[in-house]
Amino acid sequence: EIVAYIGQEQLAKVKETMVVQLIKNTEPAQIASSQVIRLSPTMELMPQQLWQNPNIAQWGRPILIKIPPGLKLLTGETIGIRGL
């Protein structure tokens, strides 16, 4: 599963089972369709590598996205998500 974080302003837009596109830019580059499988009920401190400014902590609501068959990802790899 992929863990993504959404901000307060996106809460109304994201629903379980909604379709998203996953964009992997590292070799081999891939684009795949998937879906949101779970939304966390609480906001959490996001991992520091996802903060827009490394000196200002950011909070987000974690969501889980299913990894589709055939999409080859490494643990900890950052990918793009379109449709959130």
C-alpha positions as CSV (number, residue, x, y, z in Angstrom):
1,E,0.0,0.0,0.0
2,I,1.0,3.6,-0.6
3,V,0.6,6.1,2.2
4,A,-0.2,9.6,0.9
5,Y,-1.1,12.7,2.9
6,I,-3.9,15.2,2.2
7,G,-4.3,18.7,3.6
8,Q,-7.4,20.1,5.3
9,E,-8.5,21.8,2.1
10,Q,-8.7,18.4,0.3
11,L,-10.7,16.5,2.8
12,A,-14.1,17.1,1.1
13,K,-12.7,15.9,-2.3
14,V,-11.1,12.6,-1.3
15,K,-13.3,9.5,-0.8
16,E,-12.7,5.8,-0.3
17,T,-12.7,3.9,-3.6
18,M,-12.0,7.1,-5.7
19,V,-9.7,6.4,-8.7
20,V,-6.3,8.1,-8.8
21,Q,-3.3,7.8,-11.1
22,L,0.1,6.9,-9.8
23,I,3.1,8.4,-11.6
24,K,6.5,6.8,-11.1
25,N,9.3,9.0,-12.5
26,T,12.3,6.7,-11.6
27,E,13.4,4.0,-14.0
28,P,11.4,2.2,-15.2
29,A,9.0,5.1,-15.4
30,Q,5.3,4.0,-15.1
31,I,1.8,5.4,-14.9
32,A,-0.9,3.2,-13.3
33,S,-4.5,3.6,-12.2
34,S,-5.4,2.7,-8.6
35,Q,-7.9,3.6,-5.9
36,V,-8.0,5.1,-2.4
37,I,-8.7,2.2,0.0
38,R,-8.7,4.0,3.4
39,L,-8.8,7.4,4.9
40,S,-7.4,7.9,8.4
41,P,-9.7,9.5,10.9
42,T,-7.0,11.8,12.3
43,M,-4.4,14.4,11.1
44,E,-0.8,13.4,11.6
45,L,2.6,15.0,11.3
46,M,3.8,14.3,7.8
47,P,7.3,12.8,7.1
48,Q,9.9,15.7,6.9
49,Q,10.8,14.9,3.3
50,L,7.3,15.8,2.3
51,W,7.3,19.3,3.9
52,Q,7.2,22.1,1.5
53,N,9.6,24.1,3.7
54,P,12.1,21.9,5.7
55,N,11.9,24.3,8.6
56,I,8.1,24.3,9.0
57,A,6.3,21.1,10.0
58,Q,3.2,20.1,8.1
59,W,0.3,18.0,9.1
60,G,-1.9,15.9,6.9
61,R,-4.5,13.1,6.9
62,P,-2.9,9.8,5.8
63,I,-4.7,7.9,3.1
64,L,-3.9,4.4,1.8
65,I,-3.8,3.7,-1.9
66,K,-3.7,0.2,-3.4
67,I,-0.5,-0.7,-5.4
68,P,-1.8,-2.1,-8.7
69,P,-0.3,-5.3,-10.0
70,G,2.7,-4.7,-12.2
71,L,3.7,-1.3,-10.6
72,K,7.3,-1.8,-9.3
73,L,8.0,0.4,-6.3
74,L,10.8,0.5,-3.7
75,T,10.1,0.9,0.0
76,G,10.2,4.6,0.8
77,E,10.1,5.7,-2.9
78,T,8.2,9.0,-3.6
79,I,5.7,8.9,-6.4
80,G,3.2,11.4,-7.9
81,I,-0.5,11.0,-7.4
82,R,-2.9,12.6,-9.8
83,G,-6.6,13.0,-9.0
84,L,-6.5,13.9,-5.3
